């Protein structure tokens, strides 16, 4: 099968279009014919060796954790899915090796969800990691209707998902973003505030009694978080483990088919939109990674692997 892969850590220069063996499909797994996969910053950070101390890598590595596609065949003991089913997944495994920027990928059934008919292949591939991260942070914070949540980094890929998910839960959302993003954040359902010096004062002006919850999707904002958190409030971060020493939670997204099913239902209902910022062919993955590194895209970058 065709796959973009690398045999050593590095930057875009290590990526090659390779002909690799078909993935094995073990018990509790399915083989997915990839239609689209999406880029996340963690993909090129892993390629640079950024998670080498945390996760085992087996070269050559096919990067990518987000996928949409069609079930080609199922492994032993998989009654939930059949060949021909349209699916999506956040396909992070216990080691780094066989990712989603390939024609085929094996996926544990625990990570899979059925693709709603209303989602395009590109939208379905762009949803899992960013959407699940935001969803799991909000649910682990115990977000409840009527509460006020401050979202740090509301203009980013995860943050913009978080704004929409929180609004769909009936929360009042305050979101930090650069001034040029305020109209977009407002349209997603948040009251925008500029980040930087004076952030706590600007948030307090909107919520004098403090906020019930804080979801940090950027890091480096713990002081501001503690300054605006109401008594008894809860906070979590995906980017700063120092929050644990201040009573907060440091959260890594987990693959979860059931969570992804609930998230996909929000998209199908129209409560959450999945913006696509750019589409690339498989052999253009280096260009897609470069665009992701720039940090200026307003939406997800998608790689289309197959059309049928």
N, C-alpha and C positions, 0 to 999 in steps of 0.2 A: 504494500500500500504506500501511497505518497504521504509524506509527513515532513513538517518543518521540525528540525531537531538540532541539537548541539552535543558535541563530544567532550567539551571542556567548558569551564566557566569563562565568562567574558561579556562583551557587549554584542552589538548586532553582528559583528564580523564572524562570530562563531556559529551563527544560524546557517543551516544548509537544507535544501530540499533533498530529502533522502528517500530511498525505497527500503522500507522496513518490513519485517514479518508482521503478519496479522496478529493482533492481541489474543492471548488465551482467554477463555471465558470460563471462570471457575464457578463453583456452587454459589448461588445467591448473586450472580452477576448477569448482565445482559451485554450483548455486543450491539453497539449503536453505530449506524452509518451516519456520519456527521454531516449535517446540512450547514450549520453556522456555529462559530465559536466566538467568544468575545474576549477582548484584551482587558486585563486588570494590571495595575502597577506591580502587584506581587509577582507577575509572570517574569518581567525583566529583572526584578530584584533577585529572584531565585536564580536566574540565568547568570547573574553577576556573583553568585555564591553567598547571597545575603542570608539564606536560611540553612547553610551547610552545618552550622553547629546545632541545629534543632531537628532537621529532618535528613534521613538517609537519601542520598542521590545515587541512582544507577544509570550510568551512561550507556548509550546515547539517550538524552532526555528529550522527549517531546513536551514542550511547555503547554500551558493552558489548563484551566479548571472549569470554565463555563462552556456548556454545550447544549445545542438542540439538534435533534435528528430523529431517525426512524430505527426502531428495534429491528436488527437483522436476524438475530436468534437469541434464545435465552439459555442460560446455564441450568444446572440441576437445581430443582426445588425453587422455581420462580413462577408461582401461579398468578402473580399480580400483573404480568405483562406478557404480550405475545408478539411474534414477528409481525411487523407492519404498524405497530403502535407509534404514534408521534409523542416524543418525550423531550424533557429538558432536565438538566442536572447541574449541581455544583459538585464536580467530580474530583474533589481533593481526597487523596488516598493516604495511606500510612507512610509511603515513601514517594520520592519524586522520580518518575520515569516515563509513564505512558499517559501523556496529556491529550488535550482535545484539538490541537492544531494538526489534525491528521484525518485521513479518510474514514478510519474506524477507531473506536475506543471502547474498551470494556468499562462498564460502570456498575458498582455495587447497587443492588436494588434499593437499599436503604437511602440512596441519594437521589433516586429518580422520582419524577412526577409526570403525569400526563400533560401534554401541551394543550392549552385551551385553543379551540378553533379560531378564536378572534385574534390570536397573536401570530404575527409573522414569524418565520424562522429566525430572523435577525433579532426581533424583540425578545423572543423566547431565550435566545442565547445570551442576550445582554442582561437578563433579569437575575440569575441565580446568586452570584457572589455578592454583588452590591445590595440587591434587595434583601437577601437573607441576613446580611450583616445588620442592616438597619432594623429589620423586623425582630431579630433575636435580641438586639440591644434593648429595644422598647419593651418587648414582652418580659425580658429578665428584670427590667426596672419596675415591672408591675404597673405599666402605664394604664390609666383608667380614664374613662370619659369625664370631662370637666376639669381635669388637671392641666397645669401649664408646664410645658417642656421647653427648655432652651436647647437648641441644636447648634453645636459648634461645627462650622464647615457646611452650612446648609446649601451652598452652591455647588458642592462637589458631587461626584457620582453616588456615593453612599448617602451623603447628607440630603440630596434632593429626593432620593427615595424615602429617607426618613421623614422628611417634611410631609410627603404625601401619605405615608402610612400612618403617621401620628394624626394627621387631620382626619383620615378615614376612621380612626378610633374615637373621634370626638374630643381630641385634646386641643387646647389652645397652643399654638406653636410660635415661638420666637426663634428666628434663625439668624446666625451671623453670616455675613457675606460681604464681598467687596461691593462698593457703591454701584458699580455698573451692572451688578447682578440683582439689585433689589427688585426691579420690576418682575423679573423671572421668578424670584423666590416668593414674591407676593402672589403671583399667579398660581403657584403650587400650593398655597394655603398657609404661608407663614407671614408673621410681622417681621420685616427685615431690620437688622441693626448692623452697623459697620463694626468690623472687628478692629483690634488695635487699642491704643491708649484710650482710657475712658469707657471701655466696654461695659464694665460693671455698672457704672452710673447710667449708661444708656438703657441697659436691661432693667435696672431698678426704676427708671422713669416709666417703663411700660408695665412693670410688675412690682409695685412698691413693697409688697409683702414677701417678695422673693418668688422663685419658681419651685415647683414640686419636684421636677426631674431635670437632669442635664445629661444629654447624650453628646459625648465628645468624639468627633470623627476626624480631628486634625492633630491633636496633641499640643502640649505647651500652654495650656489654658487653665491649669488647675487653680491658680490663684483667683482668676475671674469666676470660675465655677463655684468655689467656696464662698466667694463674696456675694453671690446672688442666690444661693441655695436657701430655701426656706427651712425653718426648724423641722427636723424629721424628713427632709427631702433626701432623694437618692440620686446618685450619679454614677456614670460608667464611661469608660473610654476604650476605644479600639487601638489607640496609638500611644498610650502613656501608662506604663505599669505603675508609676508612682502614685496613681490614684488609690491604690490599695492601702497605702499607709495613711490615707486621709478618709478611710471609710468607704471608698468607692469600689467598683468592680472593673477589672480589666478583662475584656471579653474578646475571644477569638470565635469567629463564625464557625458553626459546625454543619457539615452536610446533613440535610434532613429532608427526605421526601415529603413527609407530612407538612412541615413548615412551608416547603416550596409549593405544595398544593394550595395551602391557604393563601399564600402570597399571590400565586397565579390567579386565584379567584378574585382578588382585589383588582388586578389588572383587567380581567375580563369584565368586571362590573363597571369599569371606568373610573375607579377611585385612584388608581395609580397608572401613570403613563411611563413608558420606557423610551426616552429620547435617544435616537441614534445620531451620533455626530459624524460618523464616517464609515465607509465600507471598503474592504480590501480583499483581494484574491489571496489564496494560500501562500503563493510565493512572494507576496508583498508584506509578509509579517514583519520584516525589519522596519519597513516604513511605518507600519501600524505601531510598533513599539516606540519608534522615534516620536511619533505624534503623541503618544501617551506620556513619554518623558517630558514633553513640553508643558504639560499641566494646564493647558488653556482650552481644552475641549469642553463643550457643554453638552454632554451626553456620552454614550458608550461607543467604542470603536469595535466594529464587528469584522470578522474574517469569514467570508463565504467559501466553504470547502467543496460542496457539491450542489448541483442544481436538480438532481433527480435521484 
